[in-house]
């Protein structure tokens, strides 16, 4: 089982397309949670095994082995603790950590810049900008502070009063559900393992669909919600506003709008027969197997390294 340490690094290549298919058959809220949790688990396992590989290589260095009272000969008997693999793992680990830190710093800066650009805001959670370009997005708060719905005056002029309420309900659903955290988790996971970039698009779509459904429930009219979202997204697209939605926020046009409008109107619902449901169950089982294999392999690698260190220490003390 010494080669099992490499499994968490390879599992995302299979798990990501499987997770995308599973998410497509789930309700938006469940799909968002599923994709986010898959990203966290797969990124965590792959990062953990990279750390174990790097640590195993460090323990084979003579000064470190002497300091830890280890026998390098026993450590060298395990082929996954080879020096080239350890150096490669350390390089990948440092690169992934640097990318993740860059994402966090970039998000913090963009969030502060977005709040400064949006102004102090009013007494409520709605901030209206006199910008001539139509846009609307949910701006999360800084350090747990109150978030705001930022909308331009141009967007308000385009929509009817009832459509404005649907748009506000959509953006408020993003704030209430803390969807920016889901988005951040997906981006951090992609930074730690490049294969997990494939989860970002379906995760964004699931979050937008989650907010769409919340807006439809709030206004009590799915057709009204679909019309408001369609008109707002079309106006923002045609205007080509230079002040687009910040990366840290979710806007009404953040993902494919035609699919979302069709889902609200009920045109995307498909009747699956027994064969279709059986295929969905099979895909879900494959995803669970991928996640279980990644977790089990990471735990096995940690246990294996711990046992190897204990053996090397006991060999040193017996001399």
N, C-alpha and C positions, 0 to 999 in steps of 0.2 A: 504493500500500500504506500511505498515511499513516493510514488509518482502521483498520488492523490493530491499532493499539495498544489499541483498545477491546475486542478479542475476548476477552482473558483475563478481563475483567470480566463478560462475558456467557456465556462457555462453561459456568460452573458451573450455570446455570439448566437446561441440557440434560444436562450430565455427571452431576449428582447423581442424578436418577431412573434414568439408565442404569446408574450404578455400583451403585445399590441392587438393580437387577434382576440384574446380573452376580454380585453377592455372594451372592444367594439360590441360585445354581446351583453355588457352590463349596464346598469343604470349609471348616469353620469357621476353621482356622488360616490358610488361603490367603485366605479372605474378609476376615479381620481385617487382614492385611497389605495386601491390595488397597485396602480402604477407607481405611486410614491413609495409604498412599502417595498415593492420589488426593487426599485432603485436603491433604497437605503440598504437593503439586505445584500444585494449583489455587490454594491460598491464597498460595503463594510467587509464582506468576506474576501474580496479581491485585495483590498488594502491590507487586511490582516495577514494574508499569506505572503504578500510582498514584504511586510515587516518581519515575519518569521524567517523568510529566506535570507533577508539582509542580516538579521540577528544571528542566524546560524553561521553565516560567513564571518561575521565579526568575532564570534566565539572561537573560530579556528585560528585567528591571529595569535601568535605566540605570546605577546605581552598580555593580551586579554585572557588567554587560557591560563597563564601563570597567575594572574590576579584573581581569577575565579577558581583556582585550584582544579583545573580541568586537564584531561589527557587529550591533546589534539589528535592522537592516533585513533581514539574511539570516535571522536567527532567526524573524522575523515572517512570512517567506514560507511557513512550514510550518503548516498549519491546525490540527494537533493540539497546537501549542505556544501556543494562544491563552490570554489571561489568564483568562477565565472558567473554562475547562476546568482550568487550573492551580490556581485557587483551590478549585474543587470537589474536585479530586483531593487537594489538600493537606488539605482538611477531612476527607475520607473516610479518608485515610491516618492523620491524627492520631487520629480517632475509633476506627479499628480498632486502632491501637497502644495506645491507652488501654484499650480493652476487653481486649486480650490481657494487658496488664500487670495489670489488675484480676483476671483469671482466675488468673494466676500468684501474685499476692499472696494471693488468697482461698484457693487450694489450699494454700499454705504454712501459712497460719493454721489452716485446717481440719485439716491433717495433724498439726500440733503439738497442737491441741486434742484430736484423736482419740487421740493417744498418751497425753496426760495423763489423759484419761477412762478409757482402757483399763488404766492402772496400769503398774507396772514389768514385769509378766509373769514367767513362770517361767524355768526353765533351757532349755526347748525353744522351739519356735515357736508354742506353743498358749497362749493367755491366756483363762482362764475367769472370767467376771464373774458375781457373785451376783445380777445383775439379774433381776427376776421376769418380764420380757418376753422372749419367744423371738426371737433374732436370731443371725446368724453372718455374718461378712464377713472379707475379706482386707485387712489394714491394711499398706500398704507402709512401708518404713523411711524415716527422715529422712536426707537427704544420703547416700544409698547404704547406709544401715544395714540391719540385718536386719529383715525384715518379720515380721508375726505373724498368726496366725489367731485372731480374736477371736470367742468364742462365749459365750452366756449359759447359766447353769445351767438356766434354764427350757427352752432348746432341747435341752440334753442329756437332760433328763427326758422329753421328748416322743419322742425317737428311740431306736430299739433300738441295741445295740452295733454291729451290722454297718452300720446306716444312718449311725451317727456316723462310721465310718471312711470311708464314701463321701462324706459332707459335708466331712470334713477334707481328703480327697483333692481335692475340687472347689476348695476355697479355696486349698490349697497350689499347685494348678495356676495360679491367678491370680498368686501370688507368684513362682513359678518362671518363668512366661512374661512377667513384668513388664507385666502387662496394664494397670496404672495409667498407664504411659507411653502406650500406645495411646489410652486414654481421654483423657489430657491433650492429646495431639496433636489429637484430634477436636474438643475444646473450644476449643483455640487457633485451629484453622482456622475454626471457626464464628464466633469473635470477629473474625477478620480479614475474612471475607466472609460476610454473613448467609445466603446461599443454601446454604452448606455445613453449616448446621444439620441439613439433611436426612440427613447421613451419621452423625449421632450415634446414632440409634436402631438402625439396622442394625449399626453397629460394636459397640455394647454387646451386642446379641444374638449377634453372631459370637464375641465374647470369652466370653460365658457358655456358648455351645455348645462352644467350644474346651475350657473347663474341664470341661464335662459329659462330653465324650469322654475326657478325661484321667482323670476319676474312674471312669468305667466300665472303662477299661483297668486302673486301679490295683486295683480290687476284683474284676475278672474277671467281672462280672455286670452287664449293661446294665439288666436289670429292677430289680436292687437299687439301682443308681444313680438310675434314674428314680423309684423309690419314695421314696428318701431326699430327693431334690430336691423332689419334689411335696409330701411331708409337711412339710418344713422351710419351704417357701414358703407353704403354706397356713396353718401355725401363725403365721408372722410376719404374714401378712395379716389373719388373724382377730383377733390380739391388738392390732393397731394401735399398735404400740410407739411412744412418743414419742422413743425413742433410736434412730432408724432408722440405716441404713447411711450413713456420711459420703459426701459427694460425691467425695472423693478415693479411695474404696475401692469394691470390687465385692462385692456380696452375692449370696446365693443367689437372691433374688427381684428382681434388678435388671432383668430383662427378661421378656417373656411366658413364663410357666412351662408352660402347656399345650402350646405349640408345641415347647418343648424336651423335654418328657416324651414327646411323640409321636415326636419325632425319635430319641430313645434307644430307643424301643420299635419303631422301624422303620416306624411308621405314616405318616410324612410322606414317605417315599421314593416317587418317582413314576418310572414307566418312560416315558422319552421316546423317541418314534419319530424317524425321520429328520427330519421336519418340525420337531419340538421342538428337536433338536440343531442344526439349521440356524438356527433363530431365535436360539438362544443364541450361536452363533458370530457372527451378524450384530450382535447387541447388543454383544458383546465388541469387535468391530471398530469399532463406533460410538464406544465408550468410548475406545479407543486413538486414534481420530481426534480426539476432543475434547481429549485430553491433549496430543497432538502439535500441534494447532492452537494451544492455549494457550501451550505452550512456544515454538513457532516465532514466534508473534506477539510475545511478550515479548522474545525475542532480536532480532527484527527492529527493534522499537522502540528497543532499546538501541543497536543498530548505526546506526539512522537518526539518533538524537540525537548520537551520537559523530561521525558524518559531518557533521552540520549545524554542530556546534561547530567542527570543523576548518575547514569552509568559511568560517564567520564570522570565525575568527581570521586565515585567509589573506587575506580581503577587507580586514581592518583593517590588516594589515602591508603590503599592496600600495599603500595610500594614502600 
